[in-house]
């Protein structure tokens, strides 16, 4: 027996097909208006998981980028302060050479000593520089002034390292231990910058032959050694700046790549979606037209 | 044996009656063309018992059978029991999957992923705030931000947990209203029992109560979307209806045995039970969410206490999502293990948890919800397509085709007219016999 086709069946088939086309039209419309391929987890469960991870990754890259910028700011402030200290110390060296020359009388030496003491204060002042309201040379004791101006030369900060995360599991130290450069003054007799500068002033004021000898000999040597050390530390800071800048560029590339991936996973290809939409719409209209023709006639139209 | 003069009239009358009944049934079919569950009916006729007559011929031993017209044997309905079984099996599957989709949809929309407002976004904000704190550990606003982000995360987790509980409650409520006193199951069972009684009396009288049978079949179709229904037809025309995995039949004769306990009834009720049962879908979602919340708290706490400080999060074990709380205020937030103001190792390490096991656990939770939803939705679509196919086959068997009925109408109308014409012809013959015979030469 061939299949009987009743009016009810025809109606139902027409309605069902219309419903299907309409449902895919609605889905496409949702995709187009939101621009997102995935609007709920069931649209693509694994794509959803991937979207969440990629957007987390992307947020991470943005944060690392911010960390890098902050680190660069910090390192630049450090570099500026160190370069000023270097300039000051160079001037101190000139004064030392000048003071070591015996053609100068004691009066002239006293004057040089006074200037040298002012330079010492200037060095300490540079060490007290702040970035964003924080002392950058105090280790992790960022709210403590590393050196008090005046006679006390003791370092008040700590040896803590301040790091900036620039990648997953990668952190760069951005602070410099100023204590290894400036030391704790003559009280500690550590041959560091403050100790040497104070000793030079003392030697200038002392006026004895031994003092003059020291000015020309050990003092000059000790100061030169400190200048070398300063240069070395500045090279390290420069390397850190380079490293941060490179990391920033790399992060930008990574960010772009992950943004690309994210948009591939989660965003609608508009051209494709629009083409699909118009072809579905055409299908819908055809189904409507066919339906209206299919349902209309019956034997009743022809029997009398 | 002689034949009555008027026998032909009787034969024509039988024809008239049979055609008229067929016309009536055609009208009944047309009237019910759009009635749900109606099966088309057909008048069954057969030639009525013939008269044996003696002929003058030697052929056939001088005997012949004279037809006496038509008898109406009854009215049958077109129905295929095998298709009914297939239909009910699919209706049960579809009922289950549709209920599951509905339940999961509530959960999926509560998740609100992927979006700018979901938990994954809050998790990202939380990590971001820790990293921000690592950049300026001296800043009290940054500390406050970390505390607030932690609190927001706790609130969102508790809300999602609440939504899951609510979805379970809704499913439970629906189950209770369907199976409870006066619910769908009981109402349908009672009507089936009543129909059983009416059908039994008709069958005892030897009639076939087509319309009552249709109604009962429709009720059985509807019941089968709720749970697995097994139907045993008995000789007296009644059916015994087994429902789900209930211990006793739901309907026996005119007796209804409800409520009964169900464990795995399949169909819609089965899906509702599975969603809410201990170890069921919703509970396993909640367990996964709890595990995520607890892992998050443990991972953060393990780092936060490194400098000897307090734990950042507290929670009630086994109920992590609903009870996750930030245990510290802005001042107590730890940034450095050495306790210094400018140190940031703790903050950095917590911020570095981004993209780690915690994030992955949440992403896999969302993926799981999506997968379950996807499977249920695909299953529903497939099952709907299968049900449509079976429904079409059934409709093809017992649906009313108006073209067919119009043809029948024409056919029976012509039959009626012809029977009437036969009667007129006989009448005219009798007129000759009665009024004109023997009047020779008058």
Interface residues (C-beta under 8 A of the other chain):
Chain A: X3 X4 X5 X6 X7 X8 X9 X12 X13 X16 X36 X38 X40 X41 X42 X43 X44 X45 X46 X48 X49 X50 X51 X52 X53 X55 X56 X57 X59 X60 X63 X66 X67 X70 X132 X133 X134 X138 X139 X140 X141 X142 X143 X158 X160 X162 X163 X164 X165 X168 X169 X171 X266 X298 X299 X300 X303
Chain B: X33 X34 X108 X109 X111 X113 X114 X120 X121 X123 X124 X127 X128 X131 X132 X134 X135 X136 X137 X138 X336 X338 X340 X341 X342 X343 X344 X345 X348 X351 X352 X354 X355 X359 X360 X362 X363 X364 X366 X367 X368 X369 X370 X371 X373 X374 X377 X388 X391 X392 X395 X396 X397 X399 X400 X401 X402 X403 X404 X406 X407 X410
